[in-house]
Amino acid sequence: DQQVKQNSPSLSVQEGRISILNCDYTNSMFDYFLWYKKYPAEGPTFLISISSIKDKNEDGRFTVFLNKSAKHLSLHIVPSQPGDSAVYFCAARPNPLRETSYDKVIFGPGTSLSVIP
Amino acid sequence: EAQVTQNPRYLITVTGKKLTVTCSQNMNHEYMSWYRQDPGLGLRQIYYSMNVEVTDKGDVPEGYKVSRKEKRNFPLILESPSPNQTSLYFCASMPGGGLYNEQFFGPGTRLTVL
């Protein structure tokens, strides 16, 4: 049973518009959430993160929103650029103070974003 | 340059022929991990290590072995590879003990088992 879900395998967006990538999780022990970006033939690279004490974290064009009650987070990219075309993975970690396997990171299946010029 | 390196990047082998994929990091990270990426399944953790001589199973450890004799190296061993281990493999490292750390990934190893 997948603990981290990304229900949209792919997404196409016009350049300059907003991209919204969604992620849902089932384990209430998750306390820290990360987004990774992956280009073909490369390893994933860290993009942005959020801890459960926040509901929003912003870094330039990238904003992550967390709704703990709904166990849902989303990544907003504004404005979208062709160079943002990649696979985006949502990942979650348990609270290290509450869960001994805190370094066990769980990844979602990924969403492939295409930004059309 | 801070990095995680993996070798080989591409490997085609036959069923049952033992192989090792090496992983090395130069960031003095305590934590290292192996993942496999398969279509529709994302990244699934195979094994991880929180420090030298400390390893633990991830979600899909069957058919794999690891060792952590030195801090910088974390090889993945397939004693008797099978076709269902054809996949894209990533090694990652992370500073240990922190609350809010992200992982650094290697470039990947594409393995085909015939």
Interface residues (C-beta under 8 A of the other chain):
Chain A: Q6 P9 Y32 L34 Y36 A41 E42 G43 P44 T45 F46 S49 S51 F89 A91 P96 S101 D103 K104 V105 I106 F107 G108 P109 G110
Chain B: V4 Y31 S33 Y35 G40 L41 G42 L43 R44 Q45 Y48 M50 D56 G58 F90 A92 M94 G96 L99 Y100 E102 Q103 F104 F105 G106 P107 G108
